[in-house]
């Protein structure tokens, strides 16, 4: 096949009998995607190193030798392969924990090494799963009491229905006085089909793994259309949940605002850290609520890179947050709100302003003179300058640790929000561009390398129409877009080639990641593989 963009040769693929033609803007959206790659990936099993196979509720054991359970040190950081043999399939809202047990090995010295074709009991040494359902009772606020059984909790996360896959998760710890501490947590694996929803806790940023100790936690889950919250209680060894403790925090040395230092900053958001002003990159706009700030989507033209309305930064010693305005701006009003962990709470603290001066600015200091707590903040200002009156809001996400990789599905939603309202499909990968991708493949997938983006393959994509489409590469995420107001859920899928009529192909679905956009990712594998043909039907 050849066109003006280049040439590529494809083997003919039989996609089955001719089907009725669908209107591309109809509520029923049928898409067939054929991914041509080097190897066939069977979606129901395989080597755990390449495919996250879903195990049974009990870890496999060998009849030839007793299980091998060895002594482990204090909270070794597990990988997805380590815990895969003990993870059960869950398709309900709930809380999953992985505990470490400390027992000694009883296996004979002459035991043969386990086969690499299947995980053995040795592969799961010391780990066990605990799970409890999250009771929502028809509400967005649920609760769960974790089994306080034997063993330290090394990982904590959420389970969910396949058609309500989360975009992202935040975990908070309850302290005395109603304060909530944002926990610096990292997923065991970034792949949605693996450990992306199981989190390790670190004692200090970049430090060793720490157990999820007894206490009261709040798990916030961003899903299509809003936020679900789960109150989680972890009892101690005696079965009691301890009262919240005071939040011990390092109080930085308070240094007065360096006003002359603001002169070198561009207009926009900044933080003062250790006496120096640090610019925080974000786009000013209308005020966002908690969900909008967490989503942080931009629906500008499809040929432009999305903007970010939220500055994300790790500044544990930030003692002021402020905005530099155009020179001689006359400030009419200003307000600072905390959006997370508490939805839209006004912050009352120290303020300083430079109004109508050559250097105009607004600065907020936290109550009590300490550093700003991790959370999400919105700073709104009304002012008048030579261009007339203005009213804009800047948003800042102060992280509890160094910035992690963006969750894969949230990254796709942010990259593709600008396509919502059109009709067709989007393909994305978390892989970088390298020599394995030829020019025609890059053009077809529309992958645009973008400096600073965690997943270059999600930073841009061409919109592909409905109907049979042949693509190179192995998409990690598929986006289905339609007119706003079109119901693109539920999504059903099937493997059409080479294993036709094998029944439905299970996928994880983010229904209505935003109006007009639904995301699909494999339920078992890390990506959609091939040579294969997949059929997707969205909506009624």
Secondary structure by P-SEA (a helix, b strand, c coil): cccccbbbbbcccccccccccccccccbbbbbbbbbccccccccccccccccccccccccccccccbbbbbbccccccccccccccccccccbbbbbbbbbbbbbcccccccccccccccccccccbbbbbbbbbcccccbbbbbccccccccccccccccccccccbbbbbbbcccccccccccccccccccccccbbbbbcccccccccccbbbbbbbbbcccbbbbbbbbbbcccccccccccbbbbbccccccccccccccccbbbbbcccbbbbbbbbbcccccaaaaaaccccccccccccccbbbbbbccccccccccccbbbbcbbbbbbcccccccccccbbbbbccccccbbbbbccccccccbbbbbbbbbbccccccccbbbbbbbcccccccccaaaaaaaaccccccccbbbbbbcccccccccaaaaaaaccccccccccccccccccccccbbbbcccccbbbbbcccccccccbbbbbccccccccbbbbbbbccccccbbbbbbcccccccccbbbbbbccc
